[in-house]
Amino acid sequence: MASIAAQVVLHPVTSQSLRVLNTTIGRDKLYRAVQYFSRFFAWFLLSRGYKIQAARWDALKSHLALGRKLLRLGKFMENAQAALRAISAPGETGERLTLIGRQVGYFGYLLLDGFVWANSIKFFNLLPSTAQKVNKRSAQFWFTGIVFSIAHGLLKAGRLANEVKKLQGQTWAEKSAEAERDLKLQDLNSAREAVRYQFIIDILDVWIPATTIGLVNLNDGVLGIFGFITSLMALRQQWLNAGGKK
């Protein structure tokens, strides 16, 4: 038994899991996956009349959401720095503007999210109407950030596709030049894959704040599934990073 326990504890999968959970973002994505699954499952149970069981999962969802807000305190400064760097960074104008818009959107979202958290734990008390306005404004910033992220992804995907097409249309007589072209194509295809991956996350996540601010009216079951899928996708990225893969 001791040998089996040692194999489990020291297994590479266990070690990699610990590396993921040793980071704030890794824990956040795991908690987010459970949070949105709880949102879906609470809706599922409630739709079938299991009110007591649904309340248990709804409570889990609410507490995880509140705990994740604590993990994100101060994170808006990362977005502020990224926005300032993007202003002076080289590159296509459209891509830079949409990247700045994304970072500003997330800056506003995370900044106001901190006030939502402080009000939720009664650190200070906002009027119910004021708290509702702050929460809605936070969701509006979140929605704006995702929309800019989608636009950025589309522009970047178009540029990368043109670069790939241009390289594929070129021919070199020398083997070294051809090998260099193949390496560039490999890098471009990897970048395109990353852009597509993030685009899928954004196109699913955007419906969550869109529902909060009243642009659409999707139920908690649909939003829970969307959030669960994107959380697993983001968690997979952290898993690959922890394993040394990009």
Disulfide bonds with the S-S distance in Angstrom:
none
